[in-house]
């Protein structure tokens, strides 16, 4: 998980990236899922503006403090970002 460039202030919008990797060179990953609670004081912006390159469904409700992926997939030896 990466947060912006480190120079943000209160009420600033910062990008957040989740980087997923399938290191297995032979087996694709299916039904990839995770959930993450944001650090105290952070919340999903309105609008959420989610870019999902991992397939599946991302849940990031504006004003909430969590982000989740369900049903994602990664081919063997590949990466994806949310």
For each residue, the residues with C-beta under 8 A, 3 or more apart:
1: 16 17 18 19 36
2: 15 16 17 19
3: 6 8 14 15 16
4: 7 8 14 15 16
5: 8 14
6: 3
7: 4
8: 3 4 5 12 14
9: 12
10:
11:
12: 8 9
13: 45
14: 3 4 5 8
15: 2 3 4
16: 1 2 3 4 38 67
17: 1 2 81 82
18: 1 34 36 67 69 81 82
19: 1 2 79 80 81
20: 32 54 72 74 79 80 81 82
21: 74 78 79
22: 27 28 29 74 75 76 77 78 79
23: 77
24: 27 29 76 77
25: 76 77
26: 76
27: 22 24 76
28: 22 73 74 75 76
29: 22 24 32 72 73 74
30: 73
31: 71 72 73
32: 20 29 54 56 69 71 72 73 74
33: 56 68 69 70 71 72
34: 18 68 69
35: 66 67 68 69
36: 1 18 66 67 68
37: 65 66
38: 16 42 43 44 65 66 67
39: 42
40:
41:
42: 38 39 65
43: 38 63 64 65
44: 38 48 60 61 62 63 64 65 66 67
45: 13 48 49 62
46: 62 63
47: 62
48: 44 45 60 61 62
49: 45
50: 58 60 82
51: 81 82
52: 55 56 58 69 82
53: 80 81 82
54: 20 32 58 69 72 73 74 80 81 82
55: 52 71 72 73 80
56: 32 33 52 69 70 71 72 73
57: 69 70 71
58: 50 52 54 67 68 69 82
59: 66 67 68 69 70
60: 44 48 50 64 66 67 68
61: 44 48 64
62: 44 45 46 47 48
63: 43 44 46
64: 43 44 60 61
65: 37 38 42 43 44
66: 35 36 37 38 44 59 60
67: 16 18 35 36 38 44 58 59 60 82
68: 33 34 35 36 58 59 60
69: 18 32 33 34 35 52 54 56 57 58 59 72 82
70: 33 56 57 59
71: 31 32 33 55 56 57
72: 20 29 31 32 33 54 55 56 69 80
73: 28 29 30 31 32 54 55 56
74: 20 21 22 28 29 32 54 78 79 80
75: 22 28 78
76: 22 24 25 26 27 28
77: 22 23 24 25
78: 21 22 74 75
79: 19 20 21 22 74
80: 19 20 53 54 55 72 74
81: 17 18 19 20 51 53 54
82: 17 18 20 50 51 52 53 54 58 67 69
